[in-house]
Amino acid sequence: MKSTIRTFVLAAFAAATILATAHSASAQIYSSNGSGDHQIDGGQTASVMVLALPYAGTYMIGGQQAFANTGNNPSEEVYCWVSTVNGSTTSIPFGPQAWATVGGVITIPLNGSYTATGPTDLWVVCHNYGAAGSVALGTWGNITAMLW
């Protein structure tokens, strides 16, 4: 009998402790929308969006960037990445990197992760590998980061 009561009390104590210390985990989500036209001439690089991350931590990144080929070249090669520096050609480790051929209109994914050591800006930077005089137009996009 003593053993059964002890087991019951220990189980009740454990349950109460778990309930008292359980916390509600809620993801913190940050998002930025890029709207408007960002013309990227052939051979040029441009930042098309920025997302401010306010805290240190690991973020899951998701998003997309749309492009339209508005030049006279039938297809443009466009490459986008995420950097912590505006216009930088260096991508963040494990960050989004996407390459696409733009014949008309296309949407490219921006998926990856990033571990910030403090407040950080993440820039979506894109390069048009088309010939000089060709144009790719970044029309709209979105980048979202969820803090784990």
N, C-alpha and C positions, 0 to 999 in steps of 0.2 A: 504494500500500500504506500509506504514511504517513497519507494522508487517511482511509482506512478505519479504521485503528487509532485515529486522533484522534477520528473520529465515534463509534466504539464506546466509547472512554473517556469522551467528553463525555456520551453517552447513559447510560452506567452511572452517572456522577457525578450527572446530573440525576435519574435514578430513585432513587438512594440519598438524595439531598437531599430529594426529595419524600416518600419514605417516612419519613425521619428527622423531618421537620417536620410531617407530617400528624398531626392530632390527632383524637381521636374526639369528635365533637360529640354531646353527650347533652343532651336537653332537660331543664330543671328544671321540674317540675310541682308546683303548690301547689293544694290543694283544700279546700273547706269545705262541710259538709253542714248544712243547716238542717232540723231536725226539731222537731216540736212545733207547737203551734198559736199563730199570731199573729193575733189578731182585729183587724181594721181596720174601724172603724165608718165609716159614710157621711161623706164630707168630711174624713176623717182620713188621716194619713201615719204610717207605721211602718217602722223598719228590721227586716228579717227575717233577715238573715245578714251575717256579716263574714268577710273573707278577708285574712289577713296576708301581704303581699309583703315578703320579707326583703331584697331587693337592688334596686339601680337597674337599669333596662333596660326593654326593650319586651316586653310580655306580650300574648299572644293569650288572650282571655277567652271562655269558653263555659260554659253552664249552663242551668238551668231553675228555675222556681218554679211550684208547683202552688197553685191556689186553689179553694175551694169556696164557693158562695153559700149562706150559712146564714141569711140574713135573709128578710124577708117580701116583698122586692122581687123580681120575677121575673128581673131581670138587673142585674148590677152592672158598672160600667166600672172596670177596675183598670189602673193604669199603674205600671210599675216601671223603675228606672234604677239606675246604680251611681254612688256618690259617695265622696269621700275623707273626708267628715265624716258622722258618725252623724246620721241624720234630715234631712240637707240636701236642699233642693229643687234644688240645682245638680248636674247630671250631669257626669261626667268627659268630656273631648273624646273622640270616637270610641268611647265606652263603650256598653254595652248599654242599650237603651231599648225597652220593649215595652208595648203597649196591647192589652187584650183585654176582651171582654164575657164575664162569668161568669154563665151561666145555671144551671149545675149545678156541674160540676167541669171545670177547664181547666188546662193547663200552658202557661206562656208561656216563650219562649226568652230567654236572657241571653247574647248574643254580641256581641263587639266587641274592642277593643284598648285598651291603656293604656301610656304610657311613664312609668315612675316615676323620680324623681330620687334616690331613696333608699328606705329601708324605709317602707312605706305600708300602711295598712289600707284595703280597699275594702269599702264597705257597700252591700248591696242594699236599696234603699229603695222602698217601694210606697205608692201613694195610691189610696183608694177614692173614686171620683167619684159614688157612689150618694147617695141622699137621706139626710138625718139619720135615724138609727134603723136603717138597712140595714147589713148586715154581710157582709164578705168575709173568709174565713178562709184565711190562708197556711198550708198544711198541711205541706209539705216542699219542699225545694229543694236545689240544688247549684250551686256556682260554682267553676270551675277556671281557673287562669291558668298558661300555659306561657311561661317565659322563653325568648326567642330567643337 
